Amino acid sequence: MFGIAKLAAFAQPQLRLVRGALRFMKVTLFMLIYRFLAQWADGDFDADYAPGAVPPKSLEDIPEPDRPMALDRAALHFCMAVLSIQDAR
């Protein structure tokens, strides 16, 4: 049977790998966002802003074929906000 010390010694290398992978993903994501912002600053973007557009109030307001993409986009926007808040700390 494993004791706590043996378990901690066994898990330590795996934890280092996980921390390294998370650090790599964070740097890679930052580089991707930076590249997108650089393209935007250079004027390389789709000018699709519609000031008069009203966002949907609920999922039912979105056409059914577009709902999966809207759900993905909402989840990704939330993830990006969480990353931005964590980076600001």
Sequence and secondary structure as in RCSB ss.txt:
>XXXX:A:sequence
MFGIAKLAAFAQPQLRLVRGALRFMKVTLFMLIYRFLAQWADGDFDADYAPGAVPPKSLEDIPEPDRPMALDRAA
LHFCMAVLSIQDAR
>XXXX:A:secstr
   HHHHHHHHHHHHHHHHHHHHHHHHHHHHHHHHHHHHHHTT S     TT    SSGGGS GGGHHHHHHHHH
HHHHHHHHHHHHH 
